[in-house]
Amino acid sequence: MKALCWEGVGKLKVRDVPEPRVRAAGDIIVRVRASSVCGSDLHLINGFIPAMREGDILGHEFTGEVVEVGPGVRRLAVGDRVVVGSVVACGGCWYCRTEQYSLCDNSNPQPVFAEKLWGHSPAGIVGYSHAAGGYSGSHAEYVRVPFGDVGAFKVPDGVPDDAVVFASDAMPTGWMAADFCGLTGGEVVAVWGAGGVGQMAARAAQLLGAERVIMVDRLSERLAVAADRLGVETVNYADTDVLEALREMTAGRGPDACIDAVGMESHDVGPGYAYDKAKQTARLQTDRPTCVRQAIMAARKGGTVSIVGVYAGLVDKFPLGAAMNKALVLRMGQMHAQRYIPMLLDRLAAGEIDPGYLATHPLPLDQGARGYEMFENKEDGCLRTVLHPA
């Protein structure tokens, strides 16, 4: 079969690779219908997560059709159209039973790297390096899904592939970001990053009761889409001092909750960004914490900072004093896909959320490398490239 593979830092290639096979009783094999690129994939491509091997298949956000099931699968059958959560979870460990699926004890078969780096190993993730289990990704014609009954969900009739594909990752990640904010109604929420996850976080915040949502980005076209589609307010940090703007927009108090939907390759202007980028390039820190710094400094006293942008290791100049003395709540993590996807599918079918507009650039799989180039360079207003193997 064809698959988009990592060939080295900054290098992608479509290869002929063996088709996946059922290896365990709970496995399913899915024929991929649509697989979206994601900003967190760029961390792999650009070498910031050092657990990739030549030939690894990329991709973790996908929808498709079940073509084979293992003998232990009970909930799914051949022919079912499904969306698959990117986080792999066993469904039976303590973390899964308490709906903390991205912390599953049993789904990462290669836990040593993560244990050394982070103290414990979280769950495996489809197509996200050998630190996350070494699972083959979804930018392929077929993909093996472990624990299929736990992680794959039937798609409601009438929902197109290029909308439901985002129920795999962007929608649940965005929803969890807003859920972490503890919204009760009437809040002001600021979201850093107007990409797919940021826009889904903004919509989730609205549905959970936020009175105002303010999006922070430097790409005027993305901010315009968010304002048009979601009715949010916007701040362009290339033109405006973000902290001053947020103080002015909130009568000096600051947002009740701030969401970092960008992560380790966050961008900024000015000497602070140059400092971060130089340190990251020299591997004196693994991540650029620009967004999370701003979020901590912007949040009101007693507010919440929700972090769903991916970070891998260590950062410098982290404003711990501000977080402590302002009595902030910090919540963060990889998303608990299996907790949120069934609810999100219902909302998608009811029209409460419509993520299809994110799929600005559908492409065939054999143009996957070009798709990532467009996505990373923000060409032609690209919000998301969605790859179609067929």
C-alpha positions in Angstrom: 0.0 0.0 0.0 1.0 3.7 -0.3 1.9 5.7 2.9 3.5 9.0 3.7 6.7 8.3 5.6 9.3 10.3 7.6 12.6 10.2 5.8 14.6 12.5 8.2 14.3 16.0 9.5 12.2 18.0 7.1 11.9 15.1 4.6 8.7 13.2 3.6 8.1 10.7 0.9 5.3 8.5 -0.2 6.5 4.9 -0.1 5.2 1.4 -0.9 4.9 -0.4 2.5 3.3 -3.7 3.7 -0.4 -3.6 4.5 -1.2 -3.8 8.3 -2.4 -7.1 9.7 -4.5 -8.0 12.8 -2.0 -8.7 15.6 -4.2 -8.9 18.7 -7.8 -9.9 19.3 -9.0 -6.4 19.7 -7.5 -5.0 16.6 -9.4 -3.6 13.6 -8.0 -2.7 10.2 -9.4 0.6 8.7 -9.3 1.6 5.1 -8.6 5.3 5.4 -11.0 7.7 3.6 -9.6 11.0 5.0 -6.6 11.9 7.1 -5.8 15.4 8.2 -2.4 17.0 8.8 -2.0 18.5 12.2 0.3 21.1 13.7 1.7 18.6 16.2 2.9 16.5 13.3 5.2 19.4 12.4 7.1 18.8 15.7 7.9 15.3 14.4 8.8 16.4 10.9 11.1 19.2 12.2 12.9 16.9 14.6 11.8 18.3 17.9 10.6 15.0 19.2 13.7 12.7 19.0 12.0 9.3 18.7 11.4 9.0 14.9 12.9 6.4 12.7 13.3 6.5 8.9 10.2 5.0 7.3 7.8 5.8 10.1 4.3 6.5 8.8 2.9 9.9 9.8 -0.6 10.9 10.6 -3.0 10.6 13.6 -6.3 12.3 12.7 -8.5 10.1 10.4 -11.7 8.5 9.4 -12.4 5.4 7.3 -14.1 2.1 6.9 -13.6 -1.1 8.9 -12.3 -3.8 6.6 -11.2 -6.5 9.1 -11.8 -7.1 12.8 -10.0 -9.3 15.3 -11.8 -12.2 17.1 -12.2 -10.1 20.2 -14.0 -7.1 18.6 -17.7 -6.9 19.6 -18.9 -3.4 19.0 -17.8 -3.0 15.3 -18.2 -4.9 12.1 -16.7 -5.0 8.6 -18.3 -2.1 6.6 -18.8 0.3 9.5 -17.7 3.8 8.8 -15.7 5.1 11.8 -13.7 7.9 13.2 -10.8 6.9 15.3 -9.4 8.8 18.3 -5.7 9.5 17.9 -4.9 8.5 21.5 -4.7 4.7 22.0 -6.4 3.4 25.2 -7.0 -0.1 26.5 -10.3 0.7 28.2 -9.6 -1.4 31.3 -6.8 0.2 33.4 -7.4 2.6 36.2 -6.8 5.7 34.0 -9.3 4.5 31.4 -11.9 3.6 34.0 -11.6 7.2 35.3 -11.9 8.5 31.7 -8.2 9.8 31.7 -7.6 7.9 28.4 -4.5 9.7 27.3 -2.8 8.4 30.5 -3.6 4.7 29.8 -1.2 2.4 31.4 -1.3 -0.4 28.8 -1.3 1.2 25.3 2.3 2.3 24.9 4.4 -0.8 24.2 7.6 1.2 24.2 7.4 3.1 27.5 11.1 3.4 28.4 11.8 6.7 26.5 8.8 8.4 28.0 9.5 7.1 31.5 13.0 8.5 31.4 11.9 11.9 29.9 8.7 12.4 32.0 8.9 10.0 34.9 5.9 8.0 33.7 4.7 6.9 30.2 1.3 8.2 29.0 -0.8 6.4 26.4 0.3 5.5 22.9 -0.7 7.8 20.1 -1.3 6.7 16.5 1.6 7.8 14.2 3.4 9.8 16.8 6.9 8.5 17.2 8.4 5.6 19.2 8.0 7.6 22.3 4.3 7.2 21.9 4.3 3.5 21.0 5.7 3.3 17.5 2.3 2.9 15.9 2.0 3.3 12.2 0.1 6.4 11.3 -3.0 7.3 9.2 -1.4 8.9 6.2 -1.8 5.6 4.4 -4.3 3.5 2.6 -4.9 1.2 5.6 -4.1 1.5 9.3 -4.2 -1.0 12.2 -6.2 0.3 15.2 -5.5 -1.4 18.5 -8.3 -1.8 21.0 -10.8 -1.0 18.2 -13.9 -1.3 20.4 -12.5 1.4 22.7 -11.1 3.9 20.2 -13.2 3.8 17.0 -16.7 5.2 16.8 -19.4 4.9 14.2 -20.0 8.0 12.1 -23.5 9.4 12.0 -25.2 9.2 8.6 -24.9 12.3 6.4 -21.7 13.7 8.0 -19.0 14.1 5.3 -15.5 12.8 5.7 -13.9 16.2 5.6 -15.9 17.3 8.6 -15.9 14.1 10.7 -12.2 13.7 10.3 -11.7 16.5 12.8 -13.7 14.5 15.4 -10.6 12.3 15.6 -8.3 15.0 17.2 -8.9 18.7 16.6 -12.5 18.7 18.0 -11.9 16.7 21.2 -8.6 18.5 21.8 -10.4 21.8 21.5 -13.3 20.7 23.6 -11.0 19.4 26.4 -9.1 22.8 26.3 -12.4 24.6 27.0 -13.6 21.9 29.5 -10.4 22.4 31.5 -11.3 26.1 31.9 -14.2 25.2 34.3 -16.6 27.5 32.6 -19.9 28.2 34.4 -21.2 31.0 32.1 -20.4 34.6 31.3 -16.6 34.2 31.1 -14.0 35.9 28.8 -11.8 33.2 27.2 -8.6 34.0 25.3 -7.3 31.4 22.8 -3.7 31.5 21.4 -3.6 30.0 17.9 -6.3 30.3 15.3 -5.6 27.0 13.6 -7.9 24.0 13.7 -7.5 23.2 17.4 -7.7 26.8 18.5 -10.9 27.4 16.5 -12.5 24.2 17.9 -11.5 25.4 21.4 -13.2 28.7 20.7 -16.4 27.0 19.6 -16.3 24.7 22.6 -15.9 27.6 24.9 -18.9 29.3 23.4 -21.1 26.2 23.8 -19.9 25.8 27.4 -21.1 29.3 28.2 -18.3 31.8 27.6 -19.7 35.2 27.0 -16.7 36.4 24.9 -13.9 34.6 23.1 -10.8 36.4 22.0 -8.4 34.7 19.5 -4.7 35.6 19.3 -2.7 34.9 16.2 -0.5 36.7 13.6 -2.2 35.4 10.4 -4.9 37.9 9.5 -6.6 35.4 7.2 -7.1 32.9 10.0 -8.3 35.5 12.4 -10.8 36.7 9.7 -12.1 33.1 9.3 -12.5 32.7 13.0 -14.3 36.1 13.3 -16.6 35.2 10.4 -17.4 31.6 11.3 -17.4 31.9 15.1 -18.1 35.5 15.8 -15.0 35.8 18.0 -13.0 38.9 18.8 -9.4 38.9 17.5 -5.9 40.2 18.4 -3.1 40.2 15.9 0.1 40.0 17.9 2.2 41.2 14.9 0.5 44.5 15.1 -0.5 44.8 18.8 1.0 44.2 22.3 -1.0 41.2 23.3 -1.0 41.8 27.1 -1.9 45.5 26.7 -4.7 44.6 24.3 -6.2 41.9 26.5 -6.1 44.2 29.6 -7.9 46.9 27.6 -10.5 44.5 26.3 -11.3 43.2 29.8 -11.3 46.5 31.7 -7.9 45.8 33.2 -8.8 42.5 34.8 -7.6 40.0 32.2 -9.3 37.0 30.7 -11.0 34.5 33.1 -9.3 31.7 31.2 -6.5 31.4 28.6 -5.9 28.5 26.2 -2.6 27.7 24.6 -3.5 25.8 21.4 0.0 26.3 19.8 2.7 24.5 21.8 6.4 24.0 21.4 7.0 25.8 18.1 5.1 29.0 19.0 6.0 32.2 17.1 6.2 35.7 18.3 7.9 39.0 17.4 10.7 40.8 19.2 13.8 39.8 21.1 12.1 37.3 23.4 11.2 35.1 20.4 14.7 35.4 19.0 16.1 34.2 22.3 13.7 31.2 22.5 14.4 30.2 18.9 18.1 30.4 19.3 18.0 28.2 22.5 15.7 25.7 20.8 17.9 25.5 17.7 20.9 24.9 19.9 18.9 22.3 21.9 19.5 24.3 25.1 15.8 24.0 25.5 13.4 21.6 23.7 10.4 23.9 23.4 9.5 27.6 22.8 7.2 28.6 25.6 6.1 32.0 24.1 2.4 31.2 24.2 2.2 29.8 27.7 4.2 32.7 29.1 1.8 35.2 27.6 -1.2 33.2 28.8 0.1 33.1 32.3 0.9 36.8 32.3 -2.5 37.7 30.7 -4.8 35.6 32.8 -6.7 37.4 35.6 -5.9 36.7 39.2 -7.4 33.4 40.2 -7.9 32.5 36.5 -7.2 29.3 34.6 -4.5 28.5 32.0 -5.4 25.5 29.8 -2.6 24.0 27.7 -3.3 21.6 24.9 -0.5 22.7 22.5 2.1 19.9 22.6 5.3 20.3 24.7 8.0 17.7 24.8 10.6 18.6 27.4 12.2 21.6 29.0 11.7 25.4 28.7 13.5 28.4 29.9 12.2 31.6 31.6 9.0 30.0 32.7 7.0 32.6 34.8 6.3 30.3 37.8 6.2 33.2 40.1 3.4 34.8 38.2 1.4 31.6 38.2 1.9 31.1 41.9 1.3 34.6 43.1 -1.7 35.1 40.9 -3.2 31.8 42.2 -3.7 30.5 38.7 -5.0 27.0 37.9 -2.9 25.3 35.3 -4.5 22.3 33.5 -2.9 20.5 30.6 -2.5 17.3 28.7 -3.0 15.2 25.6 -6.8 14.9 25.0 -8.9 12.2 26.3 -10.4 11.2 23.0 -12.7 8.5 24.1 -14.3 10.7 26.7 -15.4 13.4 24.2 -15.8 11.9 20.8 -19.3 10.3 21.2 -20.7 13.6 22.5 -19.0 15.5 19.8 -20.4 13.2 17.1 -23.9 14.0 18.4 -23.2 17.7 18.3 -21.7 17.4 14.8 -24.8 15.5 13.6 -27.1 18.1 15.2 -25.2 21.0 13.5 -23.9 22.6 16.7 -20.4 22.3 15.5 -19.4 22.4 11.8 -15.6 21.8 11.4 -15.8 21.1 7.7 -14.6 24.7 6.9 -11.2 23.7 8.3 -10.5 21.4 5.4 -9.3 24.1 3.0 -7.0 22.0 0.9 -8.1 18.4 0.2 -5.4 16.5 -1.7 -4.6 12.9 -2.8 -2.2 11.0 -0.6 0.6 11.0 -3.2 0.7 14.8 -2.7 1.1 14.5 1.0 4.6 16.1 1.2 3.3 19.1 -0.7 0.3 19.2 1.6 2.5 19.5 4.6 4.6 22.2 2.9 1.5 24.3 2.3 0.3 23.7 5.8 3.6 24.6 7.5 4.1 27.7 5.4 0.5 28.8 5.7 0.2 29.1 1.9 -3.0 30.1 0.1 -4.9 30.5 3.4 -4.3 26.8 4.3 -6.0 25.9 7.6 -5.8 22.2 7.1 -4.7 19.8 4.3 -6.8 16.6 4.3 -5.3 13.7 2.5 -7.4 11.2 0.6 -5.8 7.9 -0.2 -8.5 7.1 -2.8 
